[in-house]
Amino acid sequence: MEPPLATPRGSVWVEFVGLPGAGKSEVSRATARVLRARHLRVSEPSYEMDHATPPAQRLASKLWLAARGWARNPRESRFWMQTLVAAHQDGARWPRTVALNWFYLIGSLQRWSGVPGVHVFDQGLLQALWSIGYGARRPDVVSTGLLSRLGSALPPRALVVLVDAAVPTILQRLAQRGTGKSRLERDLVTDRSADCLARASQVLKYVEDIAWQLSHVHDLVVLRIDNDAECTLPAHAVAIADAVSELLSGPRWLHVSRWVPA
């Protein structure tokens, strides 16, 4: 008979940040498995929404959560909407799609932050911020000037995992995936592929800077992993799970943002 699941005091939000093809979902799923093996209560809201929910139900759920996210703080919501509109680059559909995703994540955060346990997001707020910056007129729309706003949007305790991989590895994985779901994937098959990859990397650097800055003013830990080789996945999952346990066990001053070696 398996021991009962441990219910942590409070909740921890875990999110993964990196370029498409870096392996965020794979690391996220492996981490969730390790956490469950430690008999912790774990949810994977973003993965289950995108991969285990029928399309019609997914849209309805995202719309409901986005409405909840907007209603959470209308004043802040107006700020984010103005930021999205100012960042708008091309096509009337882009701001609607990005706005839906942003407020859906805000609503998800609100929903799950009140549920004890570890909530693992393979695509979270900071990854959504990368998407905003990559599709914006100017990538520096994503800047540390957003720190105070993001700090108020984030949950009380959070772990951000920066997932690195070499460009050839990323390109190989995207070619094998072949879904064309992300904007970067679609841009890489054009004659502007080199410029698009440079822009994507630049925006990612902006987002990483925001994450590191947030770790100084918020109860947030940042880990960076090198996910270039698949054989390192189990070790990374254990290291991330250990960091979650640290967050669950003590006050903020005990936590240290760091690089997790391969």
C-alpha positions in Angstrom: 0.0 0.0 0.0 1.5 3.3 -1.1 1.8 6.1 1.6 -0.7 8.9 1.3 0.3 12.0 -0.6 1.9 14.7 1.5 0.0 18.0 1.4 2.5 20.9 1.5 1.7 24.0 3.5 0.8 26.5 0.8 1.7 26.1 -2.8 4.7 26.4 -5.1 4.5 27.6 -8.7 7.1 26.0 -11.0 7.6 27.3 -14.5 10.0 26.6 -17.3 11.5 29.2 -19.6 13.4 28.7 -22.8 13.3 28.8 -26.6 11.0 26.4 -28.4 12.9 23.2 -28.8 14.9 23.6 -25.6 12.9 20.8 -24.0 10.8 22.6 -21.5 7.9 20.2 -21.6 10.1 17.1 -21.3 11.9 18.6 -18.2 8.6 19.7 -16.8 7.0 16.2 -17.1 10.1 14.5 -15.7 10.1 16.9 -12.7 6.5 16.2 -12.0 7.1 12.5 -12.0 10.0 12.9 -9.5 7.8 15.0 -7.2 5.0 12.5 -7.3 7.5 9.7 -6.5 8.2 11.8 -3.4 4.5 11.6 -2.6 3.8 15.3 -3.1 0.6 16.6 -4.5 1.4 17.8 -8.0 -0.6 19.4 -10.8 0.4 20.1 -14.4 -2.2 22.7 -15.4 -0.7 24.0 -18.6 0.4 20.6 -20.0 -3.0 19.0 -19.2 -4.8 22.0 -20.8 -2.7 21.8 -24.0 -2.3 18.1 -24.4 -5.1 16.3 -22.6 -8.1 18.6 -23.1 -10.4 18.4 -26.2 -10.1 21.6 -28.4 -13.6 22.9 -27.7 -13.3 22.3 -24.0 -9.8 23.8 -24.0 -11.1 27.1 -25.6 -14.0 27.3 -23.2 -11.7 26.7 -20.2 -9.1 29.3 -21.4 -11.8 31.9 -21.9 -13.2 31.2 -18.4 -9.8 31.5 -16.8 -8.9 34.5 -18.9 -12.1 36.3 -17.7 -11.2 35.3 -14.1 -7.6 36.6 -14.7 -8.9 40.0 -15.9 -11.4 40.3 -13.0 -8.6 39.6 -10.5 -7.4 43.2 -10.7 -9.0 45.3 -13.4 -6.6 48.1 -12.9 -3.6 45.8 -13.4 -5.4 44.1 -16.3 -5.8 47.4 -18.1 -2.0 48.0 -17.7 -1.2 44.6 -19.3 -3.7 45.1 -22.1 -2.1 48.5 -22.9 1.3 46.8 -22.9 0.1 44.1 -25.3 -1.5 46.7 -27.6 1.7 48.8 -27.5 3.8 45.7 -28.4 1.5 44.8 -31.3 3.4 44.1 -34.5 1.2 42.7 -37.3 -2.1 41.1 -37.9 -5.3 41.8 -35.9 -5.3 38.2 -34.5 -2.0 38.5 -32.7 -3.0 40.8 -29.8 -6.2 38.8 -29.2 -4.3 35.5 -29.1 -1.6 36.8 -26.9 -4.0 38.6 -24.6 -6.1 35.4 -24.2 -3.0 33.4 -23.3 -1.7 36.1 -20.9 -5.0 36.5 -18.9 -5.6 32.7 -19.0 -2.2 32.3 -17.2 -3.1 35.0 -14.7 -6.4 33.2 -14.1 -4.7 29.8 -13.8 -2.2 31.3 -11.3 -5.1 32.7 -9.3 -7.0 29.3 -9.4 -4.0 27.1 -8.4 -2.2 29.4 -5.9 -5.0 28.8 -3.4 -4.6 25.0 -3.8 -1.9 23.4 -1.6 0.7 21.5 -3.6 3.2 21.9 -6.4 1.9 23.4 -9.6 4.1 22.7 -12.6 3.7 24.9 -15.7 5.7 24.0 -18.8 4.5 27.3 -20.2 4.0 30.0 -17.6 4.0 33.8 -17.2 7.6 34.4 -18.1 7.4 32.2 -21.2 4.3 34.1 -22.2 6.4 37.3 -21.7 8.9 35.9 -24.1 6.2 35.3 -26.7 5.0 38.9 -26.3 8.5 40.3 -26.8 9.3 38.1 -29.7 6.2 39.2 -31.6 6.5 42.9 -30.6 7.6 45.8 -32.7 10.6 46.2 -30.4 11.9 43.3 -28.3 12.8 45.7 -25.4 9.1 46.1 -24.6 10.1 43.2 -22.3 12.2 45.0 -19.7 13.0 45.2 -16.0 10.5 48.1 -15.9 7.9 45.4 -15.6 9.4 44.0 -12.4 6.9 45.5 -9.9 3.9 44.5 -12.1 5.2 41.0 -12.5 6.0 40.7 -8.8 2.4 41.5 -7.9 1.1 38.9 -10.4 3.4 36.1 -9.3 2.3 33.7 -6.6 3.9 33.9 -3.1 6.5 31.1 -3.8 7.8 30.3 -7.3 10.6 28.4 -9.0 11.7 29.5 -12.5 13.8 27.0 -14.4 15.8 28.5 -17.3 16.2 25.7 -19.9 19.2 26.0 -22.2 20.1 24.1 -25.3 22.6 24.8 -28.1 21.1 26.2 -31.3 21.9 23.1 -33.4 20.1 21.0 -30.8 17.1 23.3 -30.8 16.9 23.3 -34.7 17.1 19.5 -34.7 14.4 19.1 -32.2 12.1 21.5 -34.0 12.7 19.8 -37.3 11.8 16.4 -35.7 8.7 17.9 -34.0 7.5 19.4 -37.3 4.3 20.9 -35.8 4.9 24.5 -36.7 2.9 25.5 -33.6 5.2 28.2 -32.4 5.8 31.5 -34.2 9.6 30.9 -34.1 9.1 27.5 -35.8 7.2 29.2 -38.6 9.8 32.0 -38.9 12.7 29.5 -39.1 11.5 28.2 -42.5 11.7 31.7 -44.1 14.7 33.5 -45.5 14.8 35.5 -42.3 15.6 32.5 -40.1 19.0 33.8 -38.8 17.5 37.2 -37.8 14.5 35.6 -36.2 16.7 33.2 -34.1 18.9 36.2 -33.0 15.8 38.1 -32.0 14.4 35.1 -30.1 17.6 34.8 -28.2 17.8 38.5 -27.5 14.2 38.5 -26.0 15.0 35.4 -24.0 18.0 37.3 -22.5 15.6 40.1 -21.5 13.2 37.6 -19.8 16.1 35.9 -18.0 17.3 39.3 -16.6 13.8 39.9 -15.3 13.8 36.5 -13.6 17.1 37.1 -11.9 16.0 40.5 -10.8 12.7 39.1 -9.4 14.7 36.6 -7.4 16.1 39.5 -5.4 12.8 41.0 -4.5 10.4 38.1 -4.5 10.2 34.7 -2.9 11.4 33.2 -6.2 14.3 30.8 -7.0 15.9 30.7 -10.4 17.7 27.6 -11.7 19.5 27.3 -15.0 20.0 23.9 -16.6 21.8 22.8 -19.7 19.4 20.5 -21.5 21.5 19.8 -24.6 21.8 16.1 -23.9 18.8 13.9 -23.2 20.8 11.7 -20.8 21.0 14.6 -18.3 17.2 14.7 -18.0 16.8 12.5 -14.9 19.5 14.4 -13.0 17.9 17.7 -13.9 14.5 16.5 -12.7 16.0 15.5 -9.3 17.8 18.8 -8.9 14.6 20.8 -9.7 12.6 18.6 -7.3 15.2 19.3 -4.6 14.8 23.0 -5.2 11.0 22.7 -4.8 11.6 20.9 -1.5 13.8 23.7 -0.3 11.1 26.2 -1.2 8.6 24.2 0.8 10.8 23.8 3.8 12.0 27.3 4.8 11.9 31.1 4.5 13.2 33.0 1.5 16.7 33.7 2.9 17.5 30.0 2.8 17.0 29.9 -1.0 19.8 30.4 -3.5 19.3 30.9 -7.2 21.9 28.9 -9.1 23.1 27.0 -12.1 22.4 23.2 -12.1 25.4 21.5 -13.8 24.8 18.9 -16.4 
